[in-house]
């Protein structure tokens, strides 16, 4: 049976050597590289192409999260086992979302350290996920928080009618009320009523902030922010035009202008 090749990226020398010893003593794992720094570790990973990388998140030169992300971008098949004493919810979520396959918490009791680490590496090599039992509650809380956020978001979205959402999306494109009325086959006064209702529900007083709030709660997408960028561009220094050029620009502005006026 082919042994599992492993690279260890760990800043503490004693821990790095200790982990290498624990893994090697199994007879199933071959440690093909050791690194103290993240950049050094990435070079070894590129050269050795191991099956598994064991990485500490607290490295002296770069973030362990960045190391995980870089490895996954370069080598999707390589599995990553996080080995760290940092086990708060945000860190666990960040590591997993950036590509970590297994998460080993170094705060485990001494008698279980070797057993759990080997278990994590073996799981990773078999394309399985493994999370340290001591931090399972963190993932459960995380899922609960996400479910709660999504339920609140859906409840909020249910307060808006389909027509109100349509008006907001067209407004985000910079389309004026009269054109919105034409597209929706309603009167301009009806569009104003929709806008007033949107302002009230979103808790804003103008169209620009309505678009921002719409993006925040998920009615709109970030690509609609182009309107905000256009609205917030710095004003260029005005040069007094001659009468002929001024007349031409005035005519053009009436022919193609999109605006935010109520």
C-alpha positions as CSV (number, residue, x, y, z in Angstrom):
1,X,0.0,0.0,0.0
2,X,1.3,3.4,-1.0
3,X,2.2,5.6,2.0
4,X,0.5,9.0,2.4
5,X,2.9,11.9,1.7
6,X,2.6,14.8,4.0
7,X,4.1,18.3,4.3
8,X,3.9,20.0,7.7
9,X,3.9,23.9,7.9
10,X,4.3,24.8,11.6
11,X,6.1,27.7,13.1
12,X,7.1,26.0,16.5
13,X,10.1,23.8,16.0
14,X,9.2,21.3,18.8
15,X,5.7,20.9,17.6
16,X,6.8,20.6,14.0
17,X,9.2,17.8,14.8
18,X,6.8,16.2,17.2
19,X,4.0,16.0,14.6
20,X,6.5,14.6,12.1
21,X,7.4,11.9,14.5
22,X,3.8,11.0,15.4
23,X,2.8,10.7,11.8
24,X,5.9,8.8,10.7
25,X,5.5,6.2,13.5
26,X,2.2,5.0,12.0
27,X,4.1,3.4,9.1
28,X,1.4,4.6,6.8
29,X,2.5,8.2,6.5
30,X,5.7,9.7,4.9
31,X,6.6,13.2,5.9
32,X,8.2,14.6,2.8
33,X,8.6,18.2,3.9
34,X,8.8,20.5,6.9
35,X,8.5,24.3,6.9
36,X,8.5,27.0,9.6
37,X,7.2,29.8,7.3
38,X,4.2,29.9,5.0
39,X,6.0,31.0,1.9
40,X,8.7,28.3,2.5
41,X,5.9,25.8,2.9
42,X,4.2,26.8,-0.4
43,X,7.5,26.2,-2.2
44,X,7.8,22.7,-0.7
45,X,4.2,21.9,-1.6
46,X,4.8,23.0,-5.2
47,X,7.9,20.8,-5.4
48,X,6.8,17.7,-3.5
49,X,3.1,17.6,-4.5
50,X,2.0,15.8,-1.3
51,X,-1.2,14.1,-0.6
52,X,-1.9,16.1,2.5
53,X,-0.6,19.4,4.0
54,X,-0.8,19.9,7.8
55,X,-0.8,23.7,8.4
56,X,-0.9,25.9,11.4
57,X,-2.9,29.1,11.0
58,X,-0.6,31.2,13.2
59,X,2.5,31.5,10.9
60,X,5.2,34.2,11.3
61,X,5.2,35.5,7.8
62,X,1.8,35.1,6.2
63,X,-1.7,34.1,7.3
64,X,-2.4,30.4,7.4
65,X,-5.7,31.1,5.8
66,X,-3.9,32.6,2.8
67,X,-1.7,29.5,2.7
68,X,-4.7,27.3,2.5
69,X,-6.3,29.4,-0.2
70,X,-3.1,29.4,-2.3
71,X,-2.6,25.7,-2.0
72,X,-6.2,25.0,-3.1
73,X,-5.9,27.4,-6.1
74,X,-2.7,25.7,-7.3
75,X,-3.4,22.1,-6.3
76,X,-7.1,21.3,-5.9
77,X,-6.4,17.6,-5.3
78,X,-4.2,18.2,-2.2
79,X,-6.0,17.9,1.1
80,X,-5.4,20.2,4.0
81,X,-5.5,19.5,7.7
82,X,-5.6,22.6,9.9
83,X,-3.6,22.1,13.1
84,X,-4.0,25.1,15.4
85,X,-4.9,26.2,18.9
86,X,-7.1,28.9,17.4
87,X,-10.6,27.4,17.5
88,X,-13.1,30.3,17.6
89,X,-16.1,30.2,15.3
90,X,-14.9,32.9,12.9
91,X,-11.5,31.2,12.4
92,X,-13.0,27.8,11.9
93,X,-15.5,29.1,9.4
94,X,-12.7,31.1,7.5
95,X,-10.4,28.0,7.3
96,X,-13.1,25.7,6.0
97,X,-14.5,28.3,3.5
98,X,-11.0,28.8,2.1
99,X,-10.5,25.1,1.5
100,X,-9.5,23.3,4.7
101,X,-10.7,19.7,4.6
102,X,-10.1,18.8,8.2
103,X,-9.7,20.9,11.4
104,X,-7.6,19.6,14.3
105,X,-7.7,21.6,17.5
106,X,-4.4,21.4,19.3
107,X,-6.0,22.1,22.7
108,X,-7.0,18.4,22.9
109,X,-5.9,16.5,26.0
110,X,-2.3,15.2,25.7
111,X,-3.3,11.5,25.5
112,X,-5.5,12.0,22.5
113,X,-3.2,14.4,20.5
114,X,-1.5,11.7,18.4
115,X,-4.6,9.6,17.8
116,X,-6.8,12.5,16.7
117,X,-4.1,14.1,14.4
118,X,-3.5,10.7,12.7
119,X,-7.2,10.3,12.3
120,X,-7.5,13.7,10.7
121,X,-4.7,13.0,8.2
122,X,-6.1,9.6,7.3
123,X,-9.5,11.1,6.8
124,X,-8.1,13.8,4.5
125,X,-6.2,11.2,2.4
126,X,-9.4,9.3,1.9
127,X,-11.3,12.4,0.7
128,X,-13.3,12.7,3.9
129,X,-13.9,15.7,6.1
130,X,-12.9,15.6,9.8
131,X,-13.6,18.1,12.5
132,X,-12.2,17.9,16.0
133,X,-15.0,16.6,18.3
134,X,-14.1,19.4,20.8
135,X,-15.3,22.1,18.4
136,X,-18.4,20.4,16.9
137,X,-20.6,22.9,18.8
138,X,-18.9,25.8,16.9
139,X,-20.2,24.4,13.5
140,X,-23.6,23.8,15.0
141,X,-23.8,27.4,16.2
142,X,-22.6,28.6,12.8
143,X,-25.3,26.7,10.9
144,X,-27.9,28.1,13.4
145,X,-26.8,31.6,12.8
146,X,-26.9,31.2,9.0
147,X,-30.4,29.7,9.2
148,X,-31.5,32.5,11.4
149,X,-30.1,35.2,9.1
150,X,-31.7,33.6,6.0
151,X,-35.1,33.3,7.8
152,X,-34.9,37.0,8.8
153,X,-33.9,38.0,5.3
154,X,-36.9,36.1,3.8
155,X,-39.2,37.6,6.3
156,X,-37.9,41.1,5.3
157,X,-38.2,40.4,1.6
158,X,-41.8,39.2,2.0
159,X,-42.7,42.8,3.0
160,X,-42.1,44.0,-0.5
161,X,-44.5,43.5,-3.4
162,X,-43.2,42.3,-6.8
163,X,-43.9,45.7,-8.3
164,X,-42.0,47.5,-5.6
165,X,-39.0,45.3,-6.2
166,X,-39.3,45.9,-9.9
167,X,-39.4,49.7,-9.3
168,X,-36.3,49.5,-7.1
169,X,-34.4,47.4,-9.7
170,X,-35.2,49.8,-12.5
171,X,-34.3,52.7,-10.3
172,X,-30.9,51.1,-9.6
173,X,-30.3,51.2,-13.4
174,X,-30.8,55.0,-13.2
175,X,-34.1,55.0,-15.1
176,X,-36.4,58.0,-14.4
177,X,-39.9,57.6,-13.1
178,X,-41.7,58.4,-16.4
179,X,-39.7,55.7,-18.2
180,X,-40.4,53.2,-15.3
181,X,-44.1,54.0,-15.7
182,X,-43.9,53.3,-19.4
183,X,-42.2,49.9,-18.9
184,X,-44.6,48.9,-16.2
185,X,-47.7,50.2,-18.0
186,X,-48.8,52.4,-15.0
187,X,-49.0,56.1,-14.3
188,X,-46.1,58.1,-13.1
189,X,-48.0,58.9,-10.0
190,X,-48.3,55.1,-9.3
191,X,-44.5,54.8,-9.6
192,X,-44.1,57.7,-7.1
193,X,-46.5,55.8,-4.7
194,X,-44.3,52.6,-5.0
195,X,-41.2,54.7,-4.3
196,X,-42.8,56.3,-1.3
197,X,-43.7,52.8,0.0
198,X,-40.1,51.6,-0.7
199,X,-38.6,54.5,1.2
200,X,-40.8,53.8,4.2
201,X,-40.1,50.1,4.3
202,X,-36.4,50.6,3.8
203,X,-36.1,53.5,6.2
204,X,-34.5,55.8,3.7
205,X,-35.2,59.2,2.3
206,X,-33.7,59.1,-1.3
207,X,-33.2,56.7,-4.2
208,X,-29.4,56.3,-3.8
209,X,-29.8,55.0,-0.2
210,X,-32.8,52.9,-1.3
211,X,-30.5,51.1,-3.7
212,X,-27.8,50.7,-1.1
213,X,-30.3,49.2,1.4
214,X,-31.7,47.0,-1.3
215,X,-28.3,45.5,-2.0
216,X,-27.8,45.0,1.8
217,X,-30.9,43.0,2.3
218,X,-30.6,41.1,-1.0
219,X,-33.2,42.6,-3.3
220,X,-30.4,43.9,-5.6
221,X,-27.0,42.6,-6.5
222,X,-23.6,44.3,-6.3
223,X,-23.5,44.9,-10.1
224,X,-26.2,47.5,-9.5
225,X,-23.7,49.5,-7.5
226,X,-22.6,51.0,-10.8
227,X,-25.3,53.5,-10.3
228,X,-23.8,54.6,-7.0
229,X,-20.4,54.8,-8.5
230,X,-21.7,57.1,-11.2
231,X,-23.5,59.2,-8.6
232,X,-20.4,59.6,-6.4
233,X,-17.8,60.3,-9.1
234,X,-15.9,63.6,-8.4
235,X,-17.2,66.6,-10.2
236,X,-14.9,67.9,-13.0
237,X,-13.9,71.5,-13.1
238,X,-16.3,73.4,-15.3
239,X,-15.1,75.3,-18.3
240,X,-17.3,78.1,-19.6
241,X,-18.5,76.9,-23.0
242,X,-19.4,79.0,-26.0
243,X,-23.0,79.4,-26.8
244,X,-23.1,76.9,-29.7
245,X,-21.5,74.1,-27.7
246,X,-23.7,74.8,-24.7
247,X,-26.8,74.5,-26.9
248,X,-25.6,71.2,-28.3
249,X,-25.0,69.7,-24.9
250,X,-28.4,70.9,-23.6
251,X,-30.0,69.2,-26.6
252,X,-28.1,66.0,-26.0
253,X,-28.9,65.9,-22.4
254,X,-32.6,66.0,-23.1
255,X,-32.3,63.2,-25.7
256,X,-30.4,60.6,-23.6
257,X,-30.5,61.6,-19.9
258,X,-31.2,59.0,-17.2
259,X,-31.9,60.4,-13.8
260,X,-33.0,59.9,-10.2
261,X,-35.6,62.7,-10.0
262,X,-38.9,61.9,-8.4
